[in-house]
Amino acid sequence: MSERPLRPVATAREDDDGDVIVDQAPKTARARRWGVVFYNDDYTHKWFVVHVLEQFFRMDETTATAFMMAVHEQGKGVAGIYTRDIAETKAAAVMDYAREYEMPLRVTAEPDDDDGS
């Protein structure tokens, strides 16, 4: 793996009049994170939600069951935090899967409020 030299954050130079000019490197921001949010409903089977969490979010049965119960009690919950594209893809895949099994499960991709920006 080749190493790239570190780029300075700021460089100083003098102009023709002898004044010091500071050139700052552009700041890069971390990409905004998105959560995949599950919403409680009274019709989707609990076993189906656990199954979806295991299949799409790689949760073990104990974690998936605890998350499902938290969503059931609190009304909604975030199953994972990802970049926007991944969150939207996961939410769409879960919704397609739920429709295939005729479950009214509601899952959305929403901006993460705790992303520090």
NORNORFEN-V212177 format. One record per residue. RES is the residue in one letter. PSI is psi in degrees with one decimal (* if undefined). NEAR is the number of other ideal C-beta (glycine too) atoms within 8 Angstrom. D_LAST is the distance of its C-alpha to the last C-alpha in Angstrom with 2 decimals. Layout:
# NORNORFEN-V212177
res=[RES:RES]
psi=[PSI:PSI]
near=[NEAR:NEAR]
d_last=[D_LAST:D_LAST]
This chain:
# NORNORFEN-V212177
res=[M:S:E:R:P:L:R:P:V:A:T:A:R:E:D:D:D:G:D:V:I:V:D:Q:A:P:K:T:A:R:A:R:R:W:G:V:V:F:Y:N:D:D:Y:T:H:K:W:F:V:V:H:V:L:E:Q:F:F:R:M:D:E:T:T:A:T:A:F:M:M:A:V:H:E:Q:G:K:G:V:A:G:I:Y:T:R:D:I:A:E:T:K:A:A:A:V:M:D:Y:A:R:E:Y:E:M:P:L:R:V:T:A:E:P:D:D:D:D:G:S]
psi=[127.7:143.7:134.1:140.8:146.7:137.2:131.1:148.3:-38.4:146.9:146.8:144.0:161.6:142.5:-173.6:-25.0:-0.5:2.8:145.1:129.4:130.3:120.6:121.7:141.2:145.8:142.7:139.5:135.5:149.0:140.6:140.5:139.8:150.4:142.3:146.3:111.6:127.3:137.6:142.9:143.4:167.0:8.8:-30.5:131.6:139.7:-39.5:-33.2:-42.1:-44.1:-44.6:-45.9:-44.2:-37.5:-44.0:-45.7:-20.9:8.4:33.2:147.9:169.8:-40.2:-46.7:-44.2:-40.8:-42.4:-41.8:-44.8:-42.9:-37.4:-42.2:-41.2:-40.2:-35.3:-12.6:-29.8:164.9:153.1:118.2:-23.9:157.7:129.3:179.0:164.4:-47.5:-44.7:-42.9:-44.9:-38.0:-44.3:-45.2:-43.9:-40.7:-41.8:-43.1:-41.4:-43.6:-42.9:-41.7:-38.7:-34.8:12.3:41.1:137.7:22.8:136.9:121.0:133.3:162.9:123.4:148.0:139.1:126.3:-22.0:34.2:-0.8:4.3:*]
near=[2:3:4:4:4:4:5:6:5:8:6:8:7:7:7:3:4:5:6:6:8:7:8:6:8:4:4:4:5:7:6:9:10:15:14:17:13:14:10:9:8:3:5:10:6:8:6:12:14:12:9:13:14:12:7:10:12:4:10:6:8:6:9:15:9:8:13:12:8:9:14:8:6:8:6:9:9:10:12:9:9:11:8:10:6:9:15:10:8:14:13:8:9:13:11:8:11:14:8:6:7:4:10:7:13:8:12:8:11:7:8:11:4:4:9:4:5]
d_last=[31.89:31.74:29.57:27.73:27.87:24.74:23.64:23.49:20.37:22.69:26.38:28.87:31.98:34.69:35.69:39.36:39.59:38.44:35.06:32.18:29.36:26.07:24.40:20.82:19.55:16.78:13.31:12.06:8.56:8.42:9.39:7.73:9.79:12.48:14.87:18.61:19.84:23.54:25.29:28.52:31.72:35.33:36.77:34.97:36.82:35.08:36.57:35.04:31.47:32.16:33.61:30.62:28.23:30.63:31.06:27.61:25.35:27.81:28.10:31.42:33.58:32.85:29.03:29.34:31.77:29.66:26.61:29.00:30.43:27.08:26.29:29.85:29.52:26.02:26.08:23.16:21.20:18.70:20.86:18.30:14.82:15.09:14.15:14.93:18.48:19.41:18.22:20.13:23.07:23.33:23.20:25.82:27.96:28.06:28.96:31.67:33.01:33.15:35.01:37.38:38.33:38.37:35.72:33.59:30.49:27.26:24.19:21.13:17.92:14.98:11.20:9.84:8.64:7.97:5.66:3.80:0.00]
